[in-house]
C-alpha cells in the first residue's frame, strides 16, 4: 500500500508537468490538418494548410485561398511546412505548390517570386536564418536535361536570390535547411550535409548517417541546433536522437528509442522538444526525457505531428493532422499531492495539518488512512493504532485535526476525542467526550490562541479542553440558553480576543463570546441577512470583516461593523455557489474552493479568476474541512482526488503580461443607409471620428494570449460617458448606440487565463461630431438670419411709422392752414355782420361766431393730437397749460400745474396715448367750468414704481341746478381703459379727477 502510493505520486509528477490546451474544429478551426505555424510582429498566429493560409487573432480566423470570389485570394493554396515572417516588414514568406510567395498582410496581396528574381526552378525549402536573412533551396528538375538537374542554395539580397552553392540532384529530392546559433547554414541533402557560413561559403560537409531507400544509399538526415550550438540529428537507420560533435566528428546516441523524429525546438527554460510521427518528448537541461504522447492522445486523436512552434508568450504549438495542441511551458500552476491514478474520484481528502518537521498530513477519506509527505519528498501512511470499530468511526467523524503545542500529537474526533502520536500512530482516548461526536455532521474543532481546544455540537455542549492538564469546562456553564442552537460545521477564532465565529448547518452564522454569551446571529431572516443558513467555511479579514462560504448561497462578506452583507454568486463569476474552503493570501486575495473549481478573488477589484482541471487541478470538486496554509506559505486545497498545492505568488509569476491589440471599428450610418468598418491591423489607428448620423459603432480588440483564451477576461470604461469599469467577461468587443456628441476615451484592460493583467491598457480616443444644427456656426447663422428678419421688420415698421408721421403732419398742417383759415374767416365775417345787424339777428350771428370759434378750438386740439412734431411729454404739458389758460383765466379761475415729478419730459408718447390723456384732462377742465363754482384748479402729476397719476382738482361746489347726461364721464372712463389705466372721481369736496396710468410720465 505504501509503495504503491509512492509510485503513484512519482508517475503523476512525471506525467503532468505542464498544461495542455487544444484547438480543433470543435473550437472553430476551419481546417484540421495544420502543416505549419508561425507568429507575426502583432503576435497573431498564421497557419499553413493544404487549402490555404489561416490568420488567427484569438477570436477570428481569416482564410486565404485560391477561391477567386474570396477577397483574401492567393494564387496557390497548398502550403508547405516552410513559412516564416520577415521581421523588417511583417510580411509572410511561404511556399505553395513549390512556388515562393510573400504576402503583405496590410494589402492582403501576395507577390510571386520566380525566374525574374533569379529563382532557378521549383522551391523546395525556405529558411529564415537567425540573422533575419532568407534562404531557399531551388530545384531545376522540371526544366533541366536528363541527368543535369541541380539543386541550388540561394540567399535573398533584397531584390533577387543569389546562388551560393549548387549540387547535382539525385533521384530523390530529400533536402532540408536549418541554421545554427551563429547563423551558419546547414543544408541536409540526399548525399550528406553541407555547412555554410553567413555569406554562403562552404565550411564543411558531414556524413551523419545513411539508410537504404529502394536499394539506394541515402545520407539525408533531419538536424537541429540548440542555443549552445549542439548538433542533434535523427537518423532513419538507427532511429532515436543523436548528437554530432562537428569539431571532433564524433557521434553520441542520446535517446535509444525506435522512433523516427522529424522536428525539434528549444524553449526558454532550455528544454528541447522532439516530435516523431505521432510522439512528443521533452528533454530537460539535465538530459531527462518526458514522454507527452499519451497526454496528447488523451485530448484528441491524431496521426501525424506536422510542426512545432513556440510563440512570444512561451506557448508551444503542436500542429497535427487533426488540429493543434497548445502546451504551456513552465512550472505547473498546481502541484498534485496524494493523487490517485484513477480518473474521476480517487483519493478524497480532508483534515490537512503540518507537524513540527514540516511534514504535511491529510486524511484520505475513502481509504480511511492518514497520508503524509515529508520535506524530503517521502510519501507514506501513518498507521493509527486503533481497533477496527474505532477506525471505522474515524472514517465518518474525523474531519478536523488539531496539533498540540509541540506539534508531535494531533487531536481529532473519532468515537470520542482522541490524541494521535504522529511518530508511531499510538492513540489516547478521552471517553468523557463520546456524546460530543455525531456521525451526521462535521465535528468541527479548533485550537484557540490560549492553547485550549474548542469542541461541541451545540451551545450547551460547547467545551473548552485544556490540553496541558487534560481538563474541560463548559463554555455556557453559567449562562441561560434560550435556544440551544446545534449542528455545527466550522469554527473560526476572531482576531478580537474572546470571540468565536461558528458556522452551522441550519441556523446561519453565530458570534459567540468565550465568556459564555451568544453575541449575534446572521441568518436568511435577520437584518442584514446572509444568503443561506448552511455555513461551511469562515475566514476573518485583516480589517475585521468576515467572509462566509455557504452551501448553495455562494460567498458572503460581512462588514466589520456587522451592518452590511454583500453576496457573491455564480452571477458574479464565482465558479460554484457551494463554497467549502477559504484562505487569504498576502496580496489582498482570497482563495475559494468550491464544488466546481478553485477561484482567486481580488478583494480590491472584486474580480474572480477561476481554475479548473484543465489548469492542472487534480479534480474539479473540492471538500469542506480541506484547506490549509503551511509554515512555508504553501496553500493546500483537498478535493475528490488528492490535494492541490501551490504558492499564490507563483500562480501569477510565470507568464509575461499579455498585450492588448485593437482590431477594428465598425458601425452603421443612418443617413446613407450603409455600414462601415476600419481594420486597424492594416491601418494605423490615431482616433475614431464618428458622424452624428452613425446609429451605432462597435470596437473589437484581442489579447494574443492563446492558452485557454476562452478564459481571457476584459473590462471597459468610456471616459466622458461612464464613471466606472464594466466587466465584459470573455467578450472582446463592445457596442454603443447613438452616443451623444462629444469627446471620449474608451479604455480597455484585460486578464489572461491565469489572471495576469495586460501589459497596458488600450486607450481609444473617440469623437462624435455634433449634428450641423447644433454647431456654433449654424446657431450663429440662425441668429444672424433672425436678426436680419427682425431688422427688416423693424425697418419696415419704422418706414411705416415715418410715413404715418409724415401723413399726420401733412393732415394737421392742411387742417390748420385750410380749414382753420376758413373757420377763422367765417368767425370774422360773422362778427363784422353783427355790427350792422338787428337785435334779433345779432343773437344768431353771435351763436354762429361762437360755434365757429369752438370749432376752431376743437380742430386745433385735434390737429395738435395728430401732429407728429408734438409727441413728447413736454409738448403734452405745454398744451395742457395752454388749454387751462384759454378756458380758466377768462372765467377768473386761477390754476396751478405741478409737473416737477415728471422724470423724462423728452420722452415720446404714442399719438393715441397723448390724445387720450389730453382729452381726459380737457374733459375734466370743461366739467369744472360747467358744473363747479371753483375759483382755483390744481393739476398735479406724480410718479412711483407702479406708474404715474394725473390729478385735476378744484375748490368749488357742485351746481345743483345742472343735470348731466354722464356721457363726458363715460368717455373719460373709456379712454382710461384704452390706456390700461384707472379713473377715479371725487365730487364731495370740490371736483377731483384721478387718472392712474401703468407707466411713468
TANOR-V641711 format. One record per backbone hydrogen bond with DSSP energy under -0.5 kcal/mol. CO is the residue of the C=O (numbers start at 1). NH is the residue of the N-H. E is the energy in kcal/mol with one decimal. If there is no record, write none. Layout:
# TANOR-V641711
CO:NH:E, CO:NH:E
This chain:
# TANOR-V641711
1:5:-1.9, 2:6:-2.0, 3:7:-2.4, 4:8:-2.2, 5:9:-2.1, 6:10:-1.8, 7:11:-2.2, 8:12:-2.1, 9:13:-2.1, 10:14:-1.7, 11:15:-2.2, 12:16:-1.8, 19:328:-2.3, 21:326:-3.3, 23:324:-2.4, 24:27:-1.1, 24:29:-2.3, 25:28:-1.2, 32:34:-1.1, 32:323:-1.3, 33:35:-0.6, 36:48:-2.1, 38:46:-2.9, 40:43:-1.9, 44:40:-2.3, 45:56:-3.2, 46:38:-2.1, 47:54:-2.2, 48:35:-2.9, 48:36:-1.2, 49:52:-1.0, 49:79:-2.5, 52:49:-1.8, 53:64:-2.9, 54:47:-2.5, 55:62:-2.5, 56:45:-2.4, 60:57:-1.9, 62:55:-2.7, 62:64:-0.5, 63:65:-0.5, 64:53:-1.9, 65:74:-2.3, 66:68:-0.7, 67:70:-2.0, 71:73:-0.8, 72:65:-1.2, 77:52:-1.5, 77:79:-1.3, 78:97:-1.8, 81:83:-0.8, 82:95:-1.0, 84:93:-3.0, 85:87:-0.7, 86:90:-2.8, 86:91:-0.5, 91:86:-3.3, 91:93:-0.6, 92:103:-3.1, 93:84:-1.9, 94:101:-2.6, 95:80:-2.8, 96:99:-1.3, 98:123:-2.5, 99:96:-2.6, 100:113:-2.8, 101:94:-2.4, 102:111:-2.8, 103:92:-2.3, 103:105:-0.7, 104:108:-2.3, 104:109:-0.9, 109:104:-2.8, 111:102:-2.0, 113:100:-0.8, 114:117:-1.8, 114:119:-2.0, 115:118:-2.5, 117:161:-2.8, 122:124:-0.6, 122:139:-2.1, 125:137:-1.6, 127:129:-0.7, 127:135:-2.6, 129:132:-1.9, 133:129:-3.2, 134:156:-2.7, 135:127:-3.0, 136:138:-0.5, 136:154:-2.6, 137:124:-3.1, 137:125:-1.2, 138:152:-2.6, 139:122:-2.4, 140:143:-1.3, 140:144:-2.6, 145:148:-2.4, 149:169:-3.0, 150:140:-2.0, 151:167:-2.3, 152:138:-2.0, 152:154:-0.7, 153:164:-3.6, 153:165:-1.4, 154:136:-2.7, 155:162:-3.1, 160:157:-2.6, 160:162:-0.6, 162:155:-2.2, 162:164:-0.6, 165:153:-3.4, 167:151:-2.7, 174:190:-0.6, 176:188:-2.5, 178:186:-3.0, 180:183:-1.7, 184:180:-2.4, 185:187:-0.5, 185:196:-3.0, 186:178:-1.9, 186:188:-0.7, 187:189:-0.6, 187:194:-2.8, 188:176:-1.7, 189:192:-1.2, 190:219:-3.3, 192:189:-3.0, 193:206:-3.1, 194:187:-3.4, 195:203:-4.0, 195:204:-1.5, 196:185:-1.8, 197:200:-1.8, 201:197:-2.3, 204:195:-3.5, 206:193:-3.1, 206:208:-0.7, 211:218:-3.1, 213:216:-1.5, 216:213:-2.7, 216:218:-0.6, 218:211:-2.3, 222:234:-2.2, 224:232:-3.5, 226:229:-2.1, 230:226:-1.5, 230:232:-0.7, 231:244:-2.8, 232:224:-2.4, 233:235:-0.5, 233:242:-2.4, 234:222:-0.7, 235:239:-1.2, 241:254:-3.4, 241:255:-1.9, 242:233:-2.3, 243:245:-0.5, 243:252:-2.1, 244:231:-0.6, 244:246:-0.9, 245:249:-1.9, 245:250:-0.9, 250:245:-3.0, 252:243:-3.1, 255:241:-1.6, 255:257:-1.4, 257:259:-2.6, 259:240:-2.8, 259:261:-0.7, 260:277:-0.6, 263:275:-2.4, 265:273:-3.2, 267:270:-1.7, 271:267:-2.7, 272:283:-3.2, 273:265:-1.8, 274:281:-3.0, 275:262:-3.2, 275:263:-1.7, 277:305:-2.9, 279:276:-2.2, 280:292:-3.1, 280:293:-0.7, 281:274:-2.7, 282:284:-0.5, 282:290:-2.4, 283:272:-2.3, 284:287:-2.3, 288:284:-3.0, 290:282:-2.3, 290:292:-0.6, 292:296:-2.4, 293:297:-2.6, 294:298:-1.5, 295:299:-0.7, 296:299:-1.4, 296:300:-1.7, 304:306:-0.7, 304:321:-1.4, 307:319:-2.2, 309:317:-4.1, 311:314:-1.7, 314:316:-0.5, 314:329:-1.5, 315:311:-2.2, 315:317:-0.6, 316:318:-0.5, 316:327:-3.0, 317:309:-2.0, 317:319:-0.6, 318:325:-2.1, 319:306:-3.0, 319:307:-1.2, 320:34:-2.4, 320:323:-0.8, 323:320:-2.2, 324:23:-2.4, 325:318:-2.7, 325:327:-0.5, 326:21:-3.2, 326:328:-0.6, 327:316:-2.9, 327:329:-0.5, 328:19:-0.6, 335:645:-2.7, 337:643:-3.8, 346:348:-0.9, 347:642:-3.9, 348:365:-3.2, 350:363:-2.7, 353:361:-3.0, 355:358:-1.6, 359:355:-2.0, 359:361:-0.5, 360:373:-2.0, 361:353:-2.0, 362:364:-0.5, 362:371:-2.5, 363:350:-2.1, 363:365:-0.9, 364:368:-1.2, 364:369:-1.5, 369:364:-3.1, 369:371:-0.7, 370:382:-3.3, 371:362:-2.2, 372:380:-2.3, 373:360:-2.3, 374:377:-1.6, 378:374:-2.3, 380:372:-2.4, 381:383:-0.7, 382:370:-0.7, 382:384:-0.7, 384:386:-1.9, 387:391:-2.3, 388:392:-2.2, 389:393:-1.7, 390:394:-1.7, 391:395:-1.4, 392:396:-0.8, 393:396:-0.9, 393:397:-2.0, 394:398:-2.0, 397:399:-1.0, 399:351:-0.5, 402:411:-3.9, 404:407:-1.2, 407:356:-1.5, 408:422:-2.3, 409:404:-2.0, 410:420:-3.2, 411:402:-2.5, 412:414:-0.6, 412:418:-2.9, 416:414:-3.2, 417:430:-2.7, 418:412:-2.0, 419:428:-2.3, 420:410:-2.1, 420:422:-0.6, 421:425:-2.5, 425:385:-2.7, 426:421:-3.2, 428:419:-2.7, 429:431:-0.6, 430:417:-0.9, 430:433:-1.8, 431:434:-1.6, 433:436:-1.6, 434:437:-1.2, 444:456:-0.5, 446:448:-0.6, 446:454:-2.7, 448:451:-2.0, 451:467:-0.6, 452:448:-3.0, 453:465:-2.8, 454:446:-1.6, 455:463:-3.0, 457:487:-1.9, 458:461:-0.6, 458:462:-1.2, 462:475:-2.9, 463:455:-1.8, 463:465:-0.6, 464:466:-0.6, 464:473:-2.1, 465:453:-2.9, 465:467:-0.8, 466:470:-1.5, 466:471:-0.7, 471:466:-3.8, 473:464:-3.2, 474:477:-0.9, 476:479:-0.9, 480:482:-0.6, 483:485:-2.1, 485:459:-1.5, 487:505:-2.5, 488:442:-0.8, 490:503:-2.9, 492:501:-3.2, 496:499:-1.0, 498:514:-2.2, 499:494:-2.2, 500:512:-3.2, 501:492:-2.2, 502:510:-2.8, 503:489:-3.8, 503:490:-1.5, 504:535:-2.5, 508:504:-2.0, 509:522:-2.8, 510:502:-2.4, 510:512:-0.6, 511:519:-3.0, 511:520:-1.2, 512:500:-2.8, 513:516:-2.2, 513:517:-1.3, 517:513:-3.4, 517:519:-0.8, 520:511:-2.8, 521:523:-0.5, 522:509:-2.5, 523:530:-1.6, 533:508:-1.9, 533:535:-0.8, 534:536:-0.6, 534:551:-2.2, 537:549:-2.8, 539:547:-2.8, 541:544:-1.6, 545:541:-2.9, 546:558:-3.1, 547:539:-2.4, 548:556:-2.7, 549:536:-2.3, 549:537:-1.5, 550:552:-0.9, 550:579:-2.4, 554:550:-2.3, 555:568:-3.2, 556:548:-2.8, 556:558:-0.5, 557:559:-0.5, 557:566:-2.4, 558:546:-2.6, 559:562:-1.5, 564:559:-2.6, 566:557:-2.9, 568:555:-2.8, 569:572:-1.8, 569:574:-1.9, 570:573:-2.1, 577:552:-0.6, 577:554:-2.8, 577:579:-0.9, 578:580:-0.6, 578:595:-1.1, 580:625:-0.7, 581:593:-2.1, 583:591:-3.6, 585:588:-0.6, 588:603:-1.8, 589:585:-2.4, 590:601:-2.9, 591:583:-2.0, 592:599:-2.7, 593:580:-2.6, 593:581:-1.4, 594:597:-0.6, 594:622:-2.0, 597:594:-1.7, 598:611:-3.3, 599:592:-3.0, 599:601:-0.5, 600:602:-0.5, 600:609:-2.6, 601:590:-2.2, 601:603:-0.8, 602:606:-2.5, 602:607:-0.7, 607:602:-2.4, 609:600:-2.9, 611:598:-2.1, 612:615:-1.7, 612:617:-1.4, 613:616:-1.9, 620:597:-3.3, 621:640:-1.9, 623:626:-0.5, 625:351:-3.0, 626:638:-3.0, 628:636:-2.8, 630:633:-1.5, 634:630:-2.4, 635:646:-1.7, 636:628:-2.2, 637:644:-2.1, 638:623:-2.3, 639:349:-2.4, 639:642:-0.5, 640:346:-3.0, 642:639:-2.1, 642:641:-0.5, 643:337:-2.0, 643:645:-0.5, 644:637:-1.9, 645:335:-2.8, 646:635:-3.6, 646:648:-0.5, 647:650:-1.5, 647:651:-1.0, 648:651:-0.8, 648:652:-0.8, 650:653:-1.2, 650:654:-0.8, 658:759:-3.6, 659:704:-0.8, 661:702:-2.4, 663:680:-2.4, 663:681:-0.6, 664:700:-2.6, 665:678:-3.2, 666:698:-3.2, 667:676:-2.2, 668:670:-0.6, 668:695:-2.4, 668:696:-0.8, 669:673:-0.7, 669:674:-1.4, 674:669:-3.3, 676:667:-2.1, 677:679:-0.5, 678:665:-1.8, 678:680:-0.8, 679:682:-0.8, 679:683:-1.6, 687:689:-0.6, 688:690:-0.5, 688:767:-3.1, 690:769:-2.9, 691:694:-1.8, 693:670:-3.1, 693:695:-0.7, 695:738:-2.2, 696:668:-1.5, 697:736:-2.4, 698:666:-2.4, 699:734:-1.9, 700:663:-2.4, 700:664:-1.5, 702:661:-3.0, 703:705:-3.9, 704:706:-0.6, 706:708:-0.7, 706:709:-1.0, 708:711:-2.7, 709:712:-1.2, 713:751:-2.5, 714:728:-3.1, 714:729:-0.7, 715:749:-2.3, 716:726:-3.0, 717:719:-1.0, 717:747:-3.0, 718:721:-2.0, 718:722:-3.3, 719:745:-1.4, 726:716:-2.4, 728:731:-1.4, 729:714:-1.9, 732:701:-2.3, 734:699:-2.5, 736:697:-2.1, 742:768:-2.8, 744:766:-2.9, 745:719:-2.6, 745:747:-0.6, 746:764:-2.8, 747:717:-2.0, 748:762:-2.5, 749:715:-2.4, 750:758:-2.6, 751:713:-2.5, 752:755:-2.2, 756:752:-2.0, 762:748:-2.2, 762:764:-0.5, 763:765:-0.7, 764:746:-2.7, 765:688:-2.7, 766:744:-3.3, 767:690:-3.5, 767:769:-0.7, 768:742:-1.6, 771:774:-2.4, 772:775:-1.3, 775:779:-2.5, 776:780:-2.9, 777:781:-2.3, 778:782:-2.9, 779:783:-2.6, 780:784:-2.9, 781:785:-2.7, 782:786:-3.0, 783:787:-3.0, 784:788:-2.7, 785:789:-2.7, 786:790:-3.3, 787:791:-2.8, 788:792:-2.6, 789:793:-2.9, 790:794:-2.9, 791:795:-3.3, 792:796:-2.8, 793:797:-3.1, 794:798:-2.9, 795:799:-2.8, 796:800:-2.6, 797:801:-3.0, 798:802:-3.2, 799:803:-2.6, 800:804:-2.8, 801:805:-2.8, 802:806:-2.7, 803:807:-2.6, 804:808:-3.1, 805:809:-3.0, 806:810:-2.4, 807:811:-3.0, 808:812:-3.0, 809:813:-2.6, 810:814:-3.1, 811:815:-3.2, 812:816:-2.5, 813:817:-3.0, 814:818:-3.0, 814:819:-0.9, 815:820:-2.6, 817:821:-0.5, 818:822:-2.2, 819:823:-2.8, 820:824:-2.6, 821:825:-2.8, 822:826:-2.6, 823:827:-2.2, 824:828:-2.5, 825:829:-2.7, 826:830:-2.1, 827:831:-2.1, 828:832:-2.1, 829:833:-2.2, 830:834:-1.6, 831:835:-0.7, 832:835:-0.8, 832:836:-0.6, 833:837:-0.6, 838:842:-2.7, 839:843:-1.3, 840:844:-1.0, 841:845:-3.0, 842:846:-3.0, 843:847:-1.9, 844:848:-2.3, 845:849:-2.8, 846:850:-2.6, 847:851:-2.5, 848:852:-2.5, 849:853:-2.7, 850:854:-2.6, 851:855:-2.7, 852:856:-2.4, 853:857:-2.2, 854:858:-2.8, 855:859:-3.0, 856:860:-2.5, 857:861:-2.2, 858:862:-2.5, 859:863:-3.4, 860:864:-2.6, 861:865:-2.1, 862:866:-1.6, 863:867:-1.0, 866:868:-0.6, 867:870:-1.8, 871:909:-3.0, 872:876:-1.7, 873:877:-2.5, 874:878:-2.4, 875:879:-2.2, 876:880:-2.3, 877:881:-2.1, 878:882:-2.4, 879:883:-2.5, 880:884:-1.9, 881:885:-2.5, 882:886:-2.5, 883:887:-2.3, 884:888:-2.7, 884:889:-0.9, 885:889:-0.5, 885:890:-0.5, 888:891:-1.1, 888:893:-2.2, 889:892:-2.1, 892:894:-0.6, 894:937:-2.2, 896:898:-0.6, 896:939:-3.8, 897:899:-0.8, 898:941:-2.1, 899:902:-1.4, 904:907:-1.7, 905:874:-2.4, 907:873:-1.6, 910:914:-3.0, 911:915:-2.4, 912:916:-2.7, 913:917:-2.4, 914:918:-2.2, 915:919:-2.6, 916:920:-2.0, 917:921:-2.4, 918:922:-3.1, 919:923:-2.4, 920:924:-2.0, 921:925:-2.4, 922:926:-2.7, 923:927:-2.5, 924:928:-1.6, 925:929:-2.0, 926:930:-2.2, 927:931:-3.0, 928:932:-1.4, 931:959:-1.7, 935:894:-2.4, 936:955:-1.2, 937:896:-2.2, 938:940:-0.5, 938:953:-2.5, 939:898:-4.0, 940:951:-3.0, 941:901:-0.6, 942:949:-2.4, 944:947:-0.7, 947:944:-2.9, 948:997:-3.1, 949:942:-2.3, 949:951:-0.5, 950:995:-2.9, 951:940:-2.7, 952:993:-2.8, 953:938:-3.5, 957:933:-1.3, 958:960:-0.6, 959:962:-1.0, 962:964:-0.5, 966:970:-1.9, 967:971:-2.6, 968:972:-2.0, 969:973:-2.5, 970:974:-2.6, 971:975:-2.4, 972:976:-2.2, 973:977:-2.2, 974:978:-2.0, 975:979:-1.4, 976:981:-3.0, 977:980:-2.0, 982:996:-3.3, 984:994:-3.0, 986:992:-2.5, 988:990:-0.8, 991:954:-1.9, 992:986:-2.6, 993:952:-2.5, 993:995:-0.5, 994:984:-2.6, 994:996:-0.6, 995:950:-2.6, 995:997:-0.6, 996:982:-2.0, 997:948:-1.8, 999:948:-0.5
